[in-house]
Amino acid sequence: MRLPFTHSKQEPANTRTARKLCWDSRDEYFRCLDRIGVLNPNDPTQKSKINANCANEDAKFDENCATSWISYFKEKRVVDFKRARALEEVNRNVENNQQAKGSQE
Amino acid sequence: MMKRSMLGVLRANQNILRRSIPNFVRPQLCRQLPMGNLAWNRPFSITTSRCNETSPHKPLSRVPIGGKEDAKNGKFKESTVEFSAGKAIVLFFLVGGALYFFFEKEKRKMETQKEAEANRGYGKPLIGGEFVLYDADGNEFTEKNLLGKFSIIYFGFSHCPDICPDELDKLGIWLDKLEAKNIKIQPIFITCDPARDSPEVLKEYLSDFHDGIIGLSGSYDQVKHCCKKYRVYFSTPPSVKPGQDYLVDHSIFFYLMDPEGQFVEALGQNYDEEVGAQKIEDHVKSYIPLEEREKLNNPSSWYSFLFK
């Protein structure tokens, strides 16, 4: 059952294969961003750089994923990165503390 | 002196015995008692001479009473009750290992029981309660449908970008693992997005994951009520335009409910394919029906003091 969509974009079906296709094109797009060193795809200052280098991947991503998913994944990329860095920071601190303790003893 | 008189008594006793015991047992007696030593100490011992007397006439039977002749070398097998270090060590490890295994298993069972008991709450359940929703065929599905079997309930929505599909795949693996161990669980998916997830949509969506997942939907208020009962947060706007594209933020938990429809445990994302299945299995195996629980009335077994 497909609801009539108000906007022009044809939303992909909600099936396992469609999801896989979306995730794959998302990964492709993010790999491209990694290559050109862009973290936040929503960053307006990076827009021209993304358009110049990852236009194909961006179009595919847009085609294969629902609009809400695209914005979710783009935001998630930044959040995930920050979380990973925070976690690293904590781990480093713990290690440093342990080393400091070790040298005191 | 003392020793001699004692031995004399022994000998006298033996003579009495000797008279009452039939002939074929005699050689046996001669052999068993330490006559050799006696004979040296007392060269005129009647017992010894008698034993020696009989030997030239009739070959001594060395078969113990009730024993069997060993066909091969003509000797009887000695069945001593002597202490054997090797056997004792093996026995020690076998018994010790078995006991260790048993108590470890019981300990885990009791811990799980305690956990379930704690989560069951006293009196009113903390999580869960009455709700009315509809399954794929439009039949009413209420909390009464949870009775009589373990259920696992997940709240989500079909337009979920990545977490729900992952979690539902995980649920599928859990169900397969449990089914392989002959544990039947009723899997239920309750949508937080009734505007888009009609029962038919859910049926289609869930068939991607595992057979028999029951998709439940209802009116916005019914779903909201159910989510509230299960302490599930969700962010679906109450009125959405048809075709509107949005995401629903919601709590990610699997709720394990026991055959009384009572909450047992919430399994979050940290439970992976292995640990989650194990956890559910532990709960199912350690579940004691209500009547039995009341009968036991707390001290669950005589050795429970060991785990306190």
Interface residues (C-beta under 8 A of the other chain):
Chain A: M1 L3 P4 F5 T6 H7 E11 N14 T15 R16 R19 W23 A66 T67 S68 W69 Y72 F73
Chain B: S158 H159 P161 D162 P165 R196 S198 E200 V201 Y205 D208 K241 P242 G243 Q244 D245 Y246 L247
